[in-house]
């Protein structure tokens, strides 16, 4: 069957808002029209995606899976449309993805000085599927942390950063200057596959409310600093490697199309590596 992108966008809006009225407002359509479109995509797929009650809308397991798939599909389509427009206008563009907490702005500024005619865009890479923007065409290069699936990718090591335990400021371990893994025995860890959160904001809310603690890269903990949380170095936990990644077929381009990417890799490797 062919998946209708319009219906997929409608479903994604309902899945995001968990409310037909708010989703219809976002889409500038009426609620009855939206309801018919959702029923139509359920009939086409042959499965129930949403459980509707008088007060809420919940996703079924199939609905949660389609929501995950829809994010990548719709983002890839938007990226393809942008590339078509760029080709029509003669615009040269470099899109860079980055993992939460990693800062690529210094490399972007240095690249712009060398290539003022190339437009640069940024795409956040979700922490549980960092390589997705590279594979669905949303970006040409990414600044990521391992581990991720590097099959078919070229990578350039940049550095390492320690992992820290993030915990409530009221936690007994918060008074310690540093911790070991032995100190964490018996603690509830909010890490996949135990509990995969939809966002880092959700994870930090869970930690602050006492639902557990998490091991995170230091840069992530610093980027989301808040007074009700603390982070402590865990001395016997291996750090995480940071690297630049690019699809192998793009890295092999030796013509004019590949020069901005090659230059960015050179600039980023020099500017992002720790002194």
C-alpha positions as CSV (number, residue, x, y, z in Angstrom):
1,X,0.0,0.0,0.0
2,X,1.0,3.6,-0.5
3,X,1.2,5.7,2.7
4,X,-0.5,9.0,2.3
5,X,1.8,11.8,3.6
6,X,-1.1,14.1,4.4
7,X,-2.8,11.5,6.6
8,X,0.5,10.8,8.2
9,X,0.9,14.5,9.1
10,X,-2.6,14.5,10.5
11,X,-1.8,11.4,12.7
12,X,1.5,12.9,13.8
13,X,-0.3,16.1,15.0
14,X,-2.8,14.0,17.0
15,X,0.0,11.9,18.5
16,X,1.9,15.0,19.5
17,X,-1.0,16.8,21.1
18,X,-3.0,13.7,22.3
19,X,-6.0,15.8,21.6
20,X,-8.1,16.1,18.4
21,X,-9.2,19.7,19.0
22,X,-5.7,21.1,19.4
23,X,-4.3,19.0,16.5
24,X,-7.1,20.3,14.3
25,X,-6.3,23.9,15.2
26,X,-2.6,23.3,14.4
27,X,-3.6,21.8,11.0
28,X,-6.2,24.5,10.2
29,X,-8.9,21.9,9.6
30,X,-12.1,21.0,11.4
31,X,-12.2,18.3,14.0
32,X,-14.6,16.0,12.1
33,X,-12.4,16.1,9.0
34,X,-9.4,15.2,11.2
35,X,-11.3,12.3,12.8
36,X,-12.3,10.9,9.4
37,X,-8.7,11.1,8.2
38,X,-7.4,9.2,11.3
39,X,-10.1,6.5,10.8
40,X,-9.0,6.3,7.1
41,X,-5.3,5.7,7.9
42,X,-6.3,3.1,10.6
43,X,-8.4,1.3,7.9
44,X,-5.6,1.5,5.4
45,X,-3.1,0.1,7.8
46,X,-5.5,-2.5,9.3
47,X,-4.8,-1.6,12.9
48,X,-5.9,0.6,15.7
49,X,-3.5,3.5,16.3
50,X,-5.4,5.6,18.9
51,X,-7.6,4.8,21.9
52,X,-10.2,7.6,22.3
53,X,-12.0,8.4,25.4
54,X,-14.1,11.4,26.3
55,X,-11.1,13.1,27.9
56,X,-8.0,11.8,26.3
57,X,-6.3,10.2,23.3
58,X,-3.8,7.5,24.0
59,X,-1.5,5.7,21.5
60,X,-1.7,1.9,21.0
61,X,1.6,0.0,20.6
62,X,1.0,0.3,16.8
63,X,0.4,4.0,17.2
64,X,3.6,4.6,19.2
65,X,5.5,2.8,16.5
66,X,3.9,4.8,13.7
67,X,4.7,8.0,15.7
68,X,8.4,7.0,15.7
69,X,8.3,6.2,12.0
70,X,6.4,9.4,11.1
71,X,9.1,11.6,12.7
72,X,11.8,10.2,10.4
73,X,9.6,10.0,7.3
74,X,8.2,13.6,7.5
75,X,11.6,15.0,8.4
76,X,13.2,13.2,5.4
77,X,10.5,14.5,3.1
78,X,11.0,18.0,4.3
79,X,14.7,17.7,3.8
80,X,14.2,16.4,0.2
81,X,11.8,19.3,-0.6
82,X,14.5,21.7,0.7
83,X,17.1,20.1,-1.5
84,X,14.8,20.5,-4.5
85,X,14.3,24.2,-3.8
86,X,18.0,24.7,-3.3
87,X,18.7,23.1,-6.6
88,X,16.2,25.3,-8.3
89,X,17.7,28.5,-6.7
90,X,21.3,27.4,-7.0
91,X,21.7,27.5,-3.3
92,X,24.6,25.6,-1.7
93,X,23.7,24.3,1.8
94,X,25.5,22.3,4.5
95,X,23.3,20.8,7.2
96,X,25.0,19.7,10.5
97,X,23.4,17.5,13.1
98,X,24.6,17.5,16.7
99,X,24.0,15.4,19.9
100,X,22.5,17.1,23.0
101,X,25.1,19.0,24.9
102,X,27.6,19.1,22.1
103,X,28.4,22.6,20.7
104,X,29.3,23.0,17.1
105,X,28.9,26.8,16.8
106,X,32.7,27.5,16.7
107,X,33.2,25.2,13.7
108,X,30.1,26.8,12.0
109,X,31.5,30.3,12.4
110,X,35.0,29.3,11.1
111,X,33.4,27.5,8.1
112,X,31.3,30.5,7.3
113,X,34.4,32.6,7.0
114,X,35.9,30.3,4.4
115,X,32.6,29.6,2.6
116,X,30.3,32.7,2.9
117,X,28.3,31.5,-0.1
118,X,27.3,28.2,1.6
119,X,24.2,28.4,3.9
120,X,24.4,26.3,7.1
121,X,21.6,24.7,9.0
122,X,21.5,22.7,12.2
123,X,19.5,19.6,13.1
124,X,19.4,18.1,16.7
125,X,20.1,14.4,16.8
126,X,17.9,12.5,19.3
127,X,20.0,10.7,21.8
128,X,18.6,7.2,21.1
129,X,19.1,7.4,17.3
130,X,21.9,9.8,16.8
131,X,22.7,8.5,13.3
132,X,19.1,8.9,11.9
133,X,19.6,12.4,10.4
134,X,22.6,11.1,8.4
135,X,20.7,8.1,7.1
136,X,17.5,9.8,6.1
137,X,19.2,12.7,4.4
138,X,18.4,15.5,6.8
139,X,22.1,16.3,7.2
140,X,25.5,15.7,5.5
141,X,27.6,15.6,8.7
142,X,27.0,15.1,12.4
143,X,28.9,15.8,15.7
144,X,27.9,12.8,17.8
145,X,28.8,10.7,20.8
146,X,29.4,7.0,20.7
147,X,27.8,4.5,20.7
148,X,25.8,4.7,17.5
149,X,25.5,2.6,14.4
150,X,28.4,3.7,12.2
151,X,27.8,1.2,9.4
152,X,28.3,3.0,6.1
153,X,29.7,6.1,7.8
154,X,33.1,7.6,8.0
155,X,34.0,8.9,11.5
156,X,36.7,11.2,12.8
157,X,37.5,11.0,16.5
158,X,37.3,14.3,18.3
159,X,37.7,13.6,22.0
160,X,36.3,12.0,25.2
161,X,34.2,13.3,28.0
162,X,33.4,11.8,31.4
163,X,30.0,10.5,32.4
164,X,28.5,11.8,35.6
165,X,25.6,10.7,37.8
166,X,22.7,13.1,37.8
167,X,20.6,13.0,40.9
168,X,18.3,15.2,43.0
169,X,19.9,17.8,45.1
170,X,18.2,16.3,48.1
171,X,19.7,12.8,47.5
172,X,22.1,11.5,50.2
173,X,24.8,11.0,47.5
174,X,24.6,14.6,46.5
175,X,26.8,15.5,49.4
176,X,29.7,13.5,48.0
177,X,32.3,15.1,45.8
178,X,32.6,12.1,43.5
179,X,31.1,8.6,43.3
180,X,32.0,5.1,42.2
181,X,29.7,2.4,40.6
182,X,29.6,0.7,44.0
183,X,27.9,3.8,45.4
184,X,25.1,3.4,42.8
185,X,24.3,-0.2,43.6
186,X,20.6,-0.4,44.5
187,X,19.7,2.9,42.9
188,X,17.0,3.0,40.2
189,X,18.7,4.0,36.9
190,X,16.7,5.9,34.3
191,X,18.6,4.5,31.3
192,X,17.3,2.5,28.3
193,X,16.2,-0.3,28.2
194,X,14.9,0.1,31.7
195,X,13.0,3.3,30.9
196,X,13.5,5.2,27.6
197,X,12.3,8.7,27.9
198,X,11.0,10.8,25.0
199,X,13.3,13.7,25.7
200,X,16.1,14.8,28.0
201,X,13.7,17.3,29.6
202,X,11.5,14.4,30.6
203,X,14.4,12.5,32.0
204,X,15.5,15.4,34.2
205,X,12.0,15.9,35.4
206,X,11.8,12.3,36.5
207,X,15.2,12.6,38.2
208,X,14.2,15.8,40.0
209,X,10.9,14.2,41.2
210,X,12.8,11.3,42.8
211,X,12.0,8.5,40.2
212,X,15.7,7.6,39.8
213,X,19.1,8.8,38.7
214,X,20.9,8.6,35.4
215,X,24.5,8.4,34.0
216,X,25.0,11.1,31.5
217,X,27.8,12.8,29.6
218,X,29.2,15.8,31.5
219,X,28.2,18.2,28.7
220,X,24.6,17.1,28.8
221,X,24.4,17.6,32.6
222,X,26.0,21.1,32.3
223,X,23.7,22.1,29.4
224,X,20.6,21.2,31.5
225,X,21.8,22.6,34.8
226,X,19.0,23.4,37.3
227,X,19.0,24.1,41.1
228,X,17.1,20.9,42.1
229,X,19.7,18.6,40.4
230,X,23.4,17.9,40.9
231,X,25.9,15.9,38.9
232,X,28.8,14.0,40.4
233,X,31.7,12.4,38.6
234,X,31.7,8.6,38.7
235,X,35.4,7.7,38.8
236,X,35.3,4.1,37.5
237,X,32.9,4.6,34.6
238,X,34.4,4.8,31.1
239,X,34.0,8.1,29.3
240,X,32.3,8.6,26.0
241,X,34.0,9.3,22.7
242,X,32.9,12.2,20.5
243,X,33.4,12.2,16.8
244,X,32.4,13.6,13.5
245,X,30.4,11.3,11.2
246,X,29.6,11.6,7.5
247,X,28.0,9.1,5.0
248,X,30.8,7.2,3.2
249,X,29.4,8.1,-0.2
250,X,29.5,11.8,0.6
251,X,32.9,11.6,2.1
252,X,34.2,10.1,-1.2
253,X,33.0,13.0,-3.4
254,X,36.0,14.6,-4.9
255,X,34.3,17.2,-7.1
256,X,33.0,20.7,-6.3
257,X,30.0,19.3,-4.5
258,X,32.2,17.6,-1.9
259,X,34.5,20.5,-1.2
260,X,32.4,22.3,1.4
261,X,31.9,19.1,3.3
262,X,35.6,18.2,3.2
263,X,36.5,21.7,4.3
264,X,33.9,21.6,7.2
265,X,35.4,18.3,8.4
266,X,38.9,19.8,8.4
267,X,37.7,22.9,10.2
268,X,35.5,21.1,12.7
269,X,38.2,18.5,13.5
270,X,40.6,21.4,14.3
271,X,38.2,23.6,16.3
272,X,36.3,21.0,18.2
273,X,39.2,18.9,19.5
274,X,40.1,19.7,23.1
275,X,43.4,21.7,23.5
